[in-house]
Amino acid sequence: MSDENETSGINRRQLMKTAGAGAVAGSSAISVVSASEDEAAPADVLDDPKVESIRRAVDGFRSDGVAEFEHISTSSLDVDKTVLDTNVGRLVHVETADGTTHAKLDFVDLAANPSKRRALPKEFRDVPRGPSLTLYGTESGVTMSRRVTDAEHRKLDRALPEEAGDIAVAIYDSATDGFVVMTDAGRYQVGSNGRAISPSNVERVVTAQGECDSACASCALWAVNRGLCYGSCALVTTGAGAALCIACLTANSVGLVFADCGTCADCI
């Protein structure tokens, strides 16, 4: 993306470089630059195809301005993170050093705000009543993840094999039209393609990317077990989830203290 994209006098890329200029090799340098509530979003963020997918999908989407800019720099991670306030929730945009971008929009308080439910893409408006869900932008559209309901949690617990142990994280993922479950024993895909939650529809996830995929899954499990960055780390079964999870952990001063999180950061 071009460094020439500026909005309201702010050059985001230059701002990030300045914020991270004091980084010391091998250490974490995190600078947060605040913007006024009426500050417009940087053009290079709003023009990202993944953000555009979210904007098109959400009825009446409106950016209420920049909440924060962050440049996250460690010995193994170099990420620009922009958080936008919108009329339905917070949009998080992450760009890694190689120019790869990820975007998600967290819908919060859905149960208490029917207007937010009406703003959802039509295919997701019938989701069970709950506190929140997340839309992930892709270049071709959006996918959705949400926490499971209590009833779904009980069904998943009964469906998993005994050796799986207790459920740490369980979400519904529209990309697979099924459930992703993380336990201490590993990850499981349950009921893909709309199949029922039953023992016959449980598949142990075998990592195709070897050490990277395994490390990122382990890092996410470590984080959510400690109540850290749930919204960003719960869906770490995709590349987007991994980048967002690592950025959240680092930006919240948790750092990459768990070894597998450091390995995951090296893979991004």
C-alpha positions in Angstrom: 0.0 0.0 0.0 1.2 3.5 -0.7 2.6 5.7 2.0 0.9 8.6 0.2 -2.6 7.6 1.6 -3.5 10.3 4.0 -6.7 11.2 5.8 -7.2 14.4 7.9 -3.5 15.0 7.7 -2.5 11.6 9.1 -0.2 9.3 7.2 -0.7 6.0 8.9 2.4 4.2 7.5 4.7 7.1 8.6 2.9 7.3 11.9 3.6 3.6 12.5 7.2 3.9 11.6 7.6 6.9 13.9 5.8 5.1 16.8 8.0 2.0 16.4 11.3 3.8 15.8 12.6 3.2 19.3 12.3 -0.5 19.1 15.3 -2.4 20.5 16.2 -5.6 18.8 14.9 -8.6 20.8 12.5 -6.5 22.8 8.9 -5.5 22.5 8.2 -1.8 21.7 4.5 -1.0 21.6 3.4 2.6 21.0 -0.3 3.7 21.0 -1.2 6.9 19.2 -4.6 8.2 20.1 -6.9 10.0 17.7 -9.8 12.3 18.4 -13.3 10.8 18.3 -14.1 12.5 15.0 -10.8 11.5 13.3 -11.6 9.8 10.0 -10.3 6.3 9.2 -7.1 6.1 7.2 -7.9 5.5 3.5 -5.6 2.5 3.2 -7.5 0.7 5.9 -11.0 1.4 4.5 -9.8 0.6 0.9 -8.5 -2.8 1.9 -10.6 -5.4 0.1 -11.2 -7.3 3.3 -12.5 -4.3 5.0 -14.5 -3.4 2.0 -16.1 -6.9 2.2 -17.2 -6.1 5.8 -18.5 -2.7 4.8 -20.6 -4.1 2.0 -22.0 -6.9 4.1 -23.1 -4.8 7.1 -26.3 -2.9 6.5 -25.8 0.8 7.3 -22.1 0.4 8.2 -20.5 3.6 9.4 -17.1 4.3 10.7 -17.2 6.6 13.8 -13.5 7.3 13.7 -10.2 5.9 14.8 -9.9 4.4 18.3 -6.2 3.8 18.2 -3.2 3.2 16.0 -0.5 0.7 17.1 2.8 -0.4 15.7 3.8 -3.7 17.3 7.4 -4.5 17.0 9.3 -7.4 18.6 12.3 -9.5 17.6 10.0 -11.7 15.6 6.9 -9.6 14.9 6.3 -6.4 13.0 2.6 -5.5 12.8 0.5 -2.4 12.2 -2.8 -2.5 14.0 -5.6 -0.1 13.5 -8.8 -0.1 15.5 -11.9 1.7 14.2 -15.0 2.5 16.2 -18.1 1.8 14.1 -21.9 2.0 14.7 -22.1 -1.7 15.4 -18.8 -2.6 17.1 -15.0 -2.3 16.8 -13.2 -3.1 13.5 -9.7 -4.4 13.9 -7.3 -4.2 10.9 -3.9 -5.9 11.1 -1.1 -5.6 8.5 2.0 -7.8 8.8 5.4 -6.8 7.5 5.0 -8.6 4.2 1.8 -6.6 3.4 -0.6 -9.3 4.3 -3.8 -7.9 5.9 -6.5 -9.3 8.1 -9.8 -7.6 9.2 -12.5 -8.5 11.7 -15.5 -6.7 13.1 -16.8 -7.6 16.6 -20.6 -7.2 17.1 -21.2 -6.8 20.8 -24.4 -6.7 22.9 -26.5 -8.3 20.2 -29.1 -9.5 22.7 -29.6 -5.9 24.0 -29.5 -4.2 20.6 -31.9 -5.5 18.0 -30.7 -2.9 15.5 -27.3 -4.5 15.4 -28.8 -7.8 14.6 -30.7 -6.2 11.7 -27.4 -4.8 10.4 -25.9 -8.3 10.1 -25.7 -10.0 6.7 -29.0 -11.7 6.0 -27.5 -15.2 6.2 -26.4 -14.5 9.8 -29.4 -12.8 11.3 -30.9 -16.0 12.6 -28.0 -16.8 14.9 -28.9 -17.8 18.4 -29.4 -15.0 20.8 -26.1 -14.2 22.5 -23.8 -11.5 23.5 -21.5 -11.2 20.5 -20.2 -12.6 17.2 -17.3 -11.7 14.9 -17.3 -11.1 11.1 -14.0 -11.8 9.3 -13.4 -10.1 6.0 -12.0 -11.9 3.0 -11.4 -10.7 -0.5 -14.6 -12.5 -1.7 -16.9 -11.8 1.3 -17.3 -12.4 5.0 -17.3 -15.4 7.3 -18.8 -15.4 10.9 -17.8 -17.0 14.1 -19.6 -17.0 17.4 -19.4 -18.6 20.8 -21.6 -21.7 21.2 -24.8 -21.7 23.2 -25.0 -23.6 26.5 -27.1 -26.3 24.7 -24.5 -26.6 21.9 -21.7 -26.8 24.5 -23.5 -29.7 26.2 -24.0 -31.5 22.9 -20.4 -31.0 21.9 -19.2 -32.3 25.3 -21.2 -35.5 24.8 -20.0 -35.9 21.2 -16.3 -35.7 21.8 -14.3 -38.8 22.7 -13.4 -39.3 26.3 -9.7 -38.7 25.7 -10.4 -35.2 24.4 -10.8 -33.9 27.9 -12.5 -30.7 28.9 -13.6 -28.1 26.3 -11.5 -24.9 26.5 -12.9 -23.1 23.5 -15.9 -23.9 21.3 -17.1 -21.8 18.5 -19.4 -22.0 15.5 -17.5 -21.2 12.3 -19.6 -20.3 9.2 -16.6 -21.0 6.9 -17.0 -24.7 7.6 -20.7 -24.6 8.7 -19.6 -26.5 11.8 -18.0 -26.2 15.2 -14.4 -25.8 16.1 -13.5 -27.2 19.6 -10.2 -26.8 21.3 -9.3 -29.0 24.3 -6.0 -29.8 26.1 -5.8 -32.8 23.8 -6.0 -30.9 20.6 -8.5 -29.5 18.1 -11.6 -31.1 16.8 -14.0 -30.2 13.9 -17.6 -31.2 14.7 -20.6 -31.3 12.4 -18.9 -29.7 9.3 -21.2 -28.8 6.4 -24.2 -28.5 8.7 -24.1 -32.1 9.9 -25.5 -32.9 13.4 -23.4 -32.7 16.5 -22.8 -36.4 17.2 -19.8 -38.7 17.8 -19.9 -39.9 14.2 -19.3 -36.3 13.0 -16.2 -35.5 15.1 -12.9 -35.2 13.3 -9.6 -34.6 15.0 -7.8 -31.8 13.3 -4.5 -32.9 11.8 -2.2 -30.0 11.2 -1.2 -29.6 7.6 1.3 -26.8 8.3 3.3 -28.7 10.9 5.1 -26.7 13.6 3.5 -23.4 12.7 -0.1 -24.5 12.8 0.5 -26.5 16.0 2.3 -23.7 17.8 -0.5 -21.1 16.9 -3.2 -23.5 18.2 -1.3 -24.1 21.4 -0.7 -20.3 21.8 -4.4 -19.6 21.4 -5.4 -22.3 23.9 -2.9 -20.9 26.4 -4.4 -17.4 25.9 -8.1 -18.2 26.2 -7.5 -20.5 29.2 -6.2 -17.3 30.9 -9.1 -15.1 29.7 -6.8 -13.3 27.3 -7.9 -12.0 23.9 -10.8 -14.4 23.5 -12.3 -12.7 20.5 -9.0 -12.7 18.6 -7.6 -16.0 19.6 -10.7 -18.3 19.6 -10.7 -18.7 15.8 -7.0 -19.4 15.4 -7.7 -22.2 13.0 -7.1 -19.8 10.1 -4.2 -17.5 9.2 -6.3 -14.5 10.0 -7.0 -15.8 13.5 -3.3 -16.3 14.2 -2.2 -12.8 13.2 -5.0 -11.2 15.1 -4.4 -13.3 18.2 -0.6 -12.5 18.3 -1.3 -8.8 17.7 -3.8 -8.7 20.5 -1.6 -10.5 23.0 1.4 -8.3 22.2 -0.6 -5.0 22.2 -2.1 -5.8 25.6 1.3 -6.1 27.1 1.1 -9.8 27.5 3.9 -10.2 25.1 4.9 -13.6 23.8 5.9 -15.1 27.1 4.6 -18.5 26.2 7.1 -20.3 23.9 4.5 -21.5 21.4 3.3 -17.9 21.0 6.8 -16.8 20.0 7.0 -19.7 17.5 3.6 -18.6 16.1 4.8 -15.0 15.7 7.8 -16.2 13.8 5.4 -18.0 11.4 3.2 -14.9 10.6 
